[in-house]
Amino acid sequence: METKPIKRPFKKGASIFDKINLASLKPDKYELSPTLEKIKERWVFSFTEKLQGNSRHQIAKDLQETYDISEAQAYLDIKNSDHYYGDAHRANQQAEKVILYEFARDTYKQAVEDGDLKMRLKAIDLMGKYADIGKDDIQQFNPEKFENKEVSVTVPTAVMDALIEKLKGGVVNMNQLEAEDAQFVEVDSNEEN
């Protein structure tokens, strides 16, 4: 006689996202309620529509018509689907950029072999574009940070006199220099965060 594994209830307070994720990862231990099954079905529907190239607006309309849900719920399902399965549009855009970057790199290599300076510069420009190096990155560059600036530090006379005295070879009592005690909090190293 075959025994079925006992399905455990979800932890109290677990979100819908957590429940669906846990049931997908461990289907032998967790079972979704009919309501959660419908939600997961809407997420799959949303992801499938994205793979077909539909816009968020079109997907929301299709979800509303197919599952008789509100517009707000449709957009929430699209967002949850993106979190759960990944954003198909963004993944496609990134993949296309990688492919175009590789084409630009190949063009650069060919231009180097041919000695074509114009084509090399154009390929470099395209590689920067597809590697997401844009005007924002260039604007963030601050050449003033690399300038050799003279830094001047002012030290109170008493401290300067004490340092000169120390340099003469003697011992200086730094506690006699009108110093202020800093506020501090003693931390017990045995305490855990």
N, C-alpha and C positions, 0 to 999 in steps of 0.2 A: 504494500500500500504506500502510495506516494504522499508525502506531506507538503503542504504549501507553506512557504515562508510567511511568518506573521508580519503584517504590515503595521508599521509604527505610526502613531500620530505625530504631526509636526509640533515643534516647540511652540509654546504659547507666545504670541507676539511676533511670530515670523511673518514677514511680508509676503505678498503674493509672488513677487519676484523670487524670493528665497525658496518658497514652497515649490514653485515650478522648476527652479534650478535643481533643488535637491531630489525631486522626483525623477528628473531626467538623468541625473548622475547615478542614482541608486534606485532604479525602478523595482527591484526585488524587495526593497525595504519600505518604500513610500508609495502611496497611491494618491492620485489627485481626485478631488471631488468632481462631480459633473460640471460645476460652475468653473472650477479652475481649468478643467479640460477645454471648456469653451473659450476661456481667456487665452490659453496656449494656442488654440486653433486660430484665434484672431491674430496672434503674433506671427504664426507661420504664414497666414494669409498676407499680412503686411510685408513680411520679408520676401515672399514670392513675388508680390506685386513690384517691390523695389528691384528685384532681379530682372524683371521684365522691362524696367526703365520708366515706370510710372512716377509721376511727381507725388510729393506728400499730399498735395491737395486732392489729386485724383484717387490716391489710396484711401484717404479719409472718406471721400464720397462713396467709394466702393465698399468700405467697411460699414458705413452707415446703412447702405442699401442691403447688403448681404446679411448683416447680423442684427439689424434694427437697433442700433445704439446711437447715442448722441454724438455730436461733432466733437465735443470735448473728450469724450471717451475714446473716440476714434484716434485723435491726435495723441492721447496718452498711450494707446496701444502701439502706435507707430514708434513713439519714443522708447517704450519698453522693448519693442522688437529690435530696435537699433542697439539698445544696451545688451540684449540677450544674444542676438545673432551677429551683431556688428552692422555698421552702416555700409550697405552695398554700394551706394553712390560714391562715398568717400574712398572706399577701397578701390573702386574702378578708376577714379581720378588719380589716385596715387600710383596705381599700376601703369596707367597711360603715361604719367610723368616719367616713371622709371624707363619705360620703353623709349620715349622721346629723348631722354637723357643719353641712353645708350646709342641711339642713332646719331646724336650730336657728337658724342665721343668718337664714334667710328668715322664721322665726317672729319673731325679734327685730325685723326690719325692719317687719313687719306690726304688731307691738305698738307700735312708735314712731309709726307712722302713725295707729293707733287711740288712742294716748295711754294704753294699758293698762300701768300700772307693774308689776303683779303678773306679767303675762306676760313683760315685758321682763326682770325679775329671773330668772324661771324659764329663759328662753332663754339668758341669760348663764351661768347655772349649767350648763345642758346643753352649751353651747359649750365651757366649761372642761373638762367631763367628756370630751367627744369629742376635744378637743385634747390629751388626756393631761396636763392640769394637775390634779394631785390633791393629796392630803394630804401626800405625800412632798415635793412642791415647796414647799408651805406650811411644812412643818416645817423645811426647810432655810433658810428666810428667818430671818435673825438681825437684829432691829432694833437691837441693841446696837452693831452695826458702824456705824450712822449717827449715833450719839451723838457730841457734840463733847467729846472727852476731852482733858484737859491732859496733855501729854507732857513729862516732865522728864528732862533728860540731865545726868549727872554727868561732870565733866571734872577730871582731876588738876590740882592747884594749879600745877604747873610749866607745864603746857600753857596754863592760863588766864592765867598771868602773861605767857607768851610772846605769846599772842594780844592781850592788852591792850597790850603793848609794840609789837606790829606795828601796831595801830590808831592808835598815837600818831604814826605816819608813818615810823618807821624800818624797817630791814631786820632780820629775825629769822632766826637760823640754827636751823632746826628740827631739825638733826642733833644738837644738844646736849641734846635732851630725852629722854634715857633710853628711846629707842625700840628695839623688838626687830625684827630682820630677819625677814621672813616667808620660809618655805620656798617654793621655786618650781621649776618644771621648764621648761627652755627648749625651745620648740617650733620646729622648723625648718619654715619655710613652704614649702619645696620638697618635703617628704615628702607622699605621698598616703596617704589612709586605706585 
